[in-house]
Amino acid sequence: MTRSISLGLLALPLAFVSPALANCKTDISTFQKLLDNDLKVGHVGKSVHAKASADLAAAGKLCSASQDGAASNAVRAARSRYGYPTN
């Protein structure tokens, strides 16, 4: 059961997650899944996977600390560093 609060015409769930936080978590998760798959099929080595995963863990800490811009920049930098498109 989700609880919500009402602010006039607007009711928000108490567990509201900001769109930016959701986006940085999605960016991190998407790139991690891509790295995991590339490791599985042999497109990246274990050492590259480990380094990139550590970079994403650092980005995750920024994201959790509501430093969304810094987290997005960290993901973009990691993608570039390991030869992935940055979109």
C-alpha positions in Angstrom: 0.0 0.0 0.0 1.5 3.3 -1.0 0.8 6.3 1.2 0.4 9.7 -0.3 0.1 13.3 0.7 -2.2 15.8 -0.9 -1.1 19.3 -1.8 -4.2 20.9 -3.1 -4.8 19.3 -6.5 -1.5 17.4 -6.5 -1.1 14.1 -4.6 2.4 12.7 -4.4 3.5 9.3 -3.1 5.6 9.6 0.0 8.2 7.4 -1.7 8.6 9.9 -4.5 11.9 9.6 -6.4 13.1 12.6 -8.4 13.3 12.0 -12.2 17.0 13.0 -12.2 17.8 10.4 -9.5 15.9 7.8 -11.5 17.7 8.8 -14.6 21.2 8.5 -13.1 20.3 5.1 -11.6 19.0 4.0 -15.0 22.1 5.2 -16.8 24.4 3.3 -14.3 22.3 0.2 -14.5 22.1 0.2 -18.3 25.9 0.6 -18.7 26.6 -2.1 -16.0 24.3 -4.5 -17.9 26.1 -3.7 -21.1 29.5 -4.3 -19.5 28.4 -7.5 -17.9 27.1 -8.8 -21.3 30.3 -7.7 -23.0 32.3 -9.6 -20.4 30.1 -12.7 -20.9 30.6 -12.8 -24.7 34.3 -11.8 -24.5 34.2 -8.2 -25.8 36.0 -6.9 -22.7 38.5 -8.5 -20.4 38.0 -9.1 -16.6 40.4 -6.2 -15.7 38.5 -3.7 -17.9 35.2 -4.9 -16.5 36.5 -4.5 -13.0 37.8 -1.0 -13.6 34.6 0.1 -15.3 32.4 -1.4 -12.7 34.4 0.5 -10.0 33.9 3.7 -11.9 30.1 3.0 -12.0 30.1 2.2 -8.3 31.6 5.7 -7.7 29.0 7.2 -10.0 26.3 5.3 -8.0 27.5 7.0 -4.8 27.2 10.4 -6.4 23.7 9.5 -7.6 22.7 8.4 -4.2 24.0 11.6 -2.7 21.7 13.6 -5.1 24.7 14.8 -7.2 22.9 13.8 -10.4 25.0 16.0 -12.8 28.2 14.7 -11.4 26.9 11.1 -11.6 25.9 11.6 -15.2 29.3 13.1 -16.0 31.0 10.1 -14.3 29.0 7.6 -16.4 29.7 9.5 -19.6 33.4 9.7 -18.8 33.5 5.9 -18.0 31.7 5.2 -21.3 34.2 7.3 -23.2 37.2 5.9 -21.2 36.4 2.3 -22.2 35.4 3.0 -25.8 31.6 3.1 -25.6 29.5 5.7 -27.3 28.5 8.5 -24.9 25.3 9.4 -26.8 
